[in-house]
Structures are given as structure tokens and as C-alpha cells.
Amino acid sequence: MKYLYIGLGTLIVLLAASILSCVLIASALDVPERSLEQAQLSVDTDLQDAVRHAEEAADAWEQRRHFLSSFLSHDELDEVDRAFVELRTYGRTR
């Protein structure tokens, strides 16, 4: 019976840690996500405003990248970094 309680306790701790990591990731990505949504909304009407929002998203991502590196794989982080480089390049050429 003791092993059952140890197993259930371990399961509860792991489940709580998993939920906490999901919440932390979602809150860390909130600002970059909102900035990218604003950029997407304004790209057709005001390109300079869209570029400004994209830069805000990239800056917010850079601030949170170190924290997110403990939760996300390096391939995912590199993919987002490449996308921001492409987005910045596109914004500067337009």
C-alpha cells in the first residue's frame, strides 16, 4: 500500500509540474503573440505600424528566450529565431 501512495504522490507532482510549465509558457508568450497579431492586423493598412509591432514581438521574444529554453527544444527556438530574422529582413526591405 505504501508503494501505491508513493506512486500516486509522484504522479500528482508530475502532473502539477506539467500544468505549471504550460501556464508559464503561455504567459511568457502572451506579449509576443499579441504584438504579432497587431502586426498582422495592420500589415494591409499601415506597413510601418506592422513593422513596429513585429519589432516589439521580436524584442519580447528575445527577453523571454532564455526562460523558454528550459521548456522548449532547441529546434523550436531556432525555428522561431529564423522566422523573426526573416520578418525583420522583410520589414527592412519594404
N, C-alpha and C positions, 0 to 999 in steps of 0.2 A: 504494500500500500504506500510505503514511503517513496518508492520509485515513481509511482503514479503522480504523486504530489510534486515531486521534483520535475518530472516531465511536463506537467501542466503549468507549473510556475515558469519554466523555461519557455514554453510556448507563448504564454501571456507576455513575457518580457520581450520576446522577439516580435510578436505582433504589435506591441506598443511602439517598439523602436521603428518598425516598418511604417506605421501610421505617422509617427513623428517625422520621419525623414520625408514622407510625401508632403506633409504640411509645410515643412521648412523649404523644400524645393519649390512648391507652389508660391509661397510668399516671396522667395528670392527672385523668382521670375516674373513677378507681378509688374514691376516698373518697366523692365524692357518690353514686356508684352504689350502694355498699354501704349508705350511710345511707338512701337511698330504698328499697332492698329491705327494710331493717329496719322502716322506717315502714310499708311495705305489709303486712308480716307482722303488725305489732302494731295495725293500724287497727281490726280487729274486736274485739280483746280489751282494749286499753288505748289510748284515743284520746290521752291526754296524752303517753304514750310515743311514739306515732306523730308527734305534733306536734313533740316534741323532736328526733326523728330527721330530720324534714323540715327543721327549722331548721338542724340540723347540715349537711345536704346543701346548703341554700341558702348557708350561710356558706362551706362548702368550694368551692362554685361561684364565689362572689364572689372568693375568694382566687386562683382559677385562671383567672378570666375574661380577664384581661389577657394571660396567656400563650396561652390558646386563641384569642384574637382574631387571632393571626398565622397560625393554621391553618384556622379555620372562617370561613364567610361571616357577615356581619353579620345577615343574615336568620335564620340558625340561632341565633346568640347572642341576638337579640331574642326569638325564639320560646321559648327556654329561660328567659329573664328573665321573660317574661309568664307562663309556666307556674309559676315559683316565686312570683310575686306572687299568682296565683290560689290556689296551695297555701297560702301564708301567710294570705291572706284567709279561706279556708275553715277553716283551723285556728283562727283567732281567733274565728270566729263560732260554733264548736261548743263 
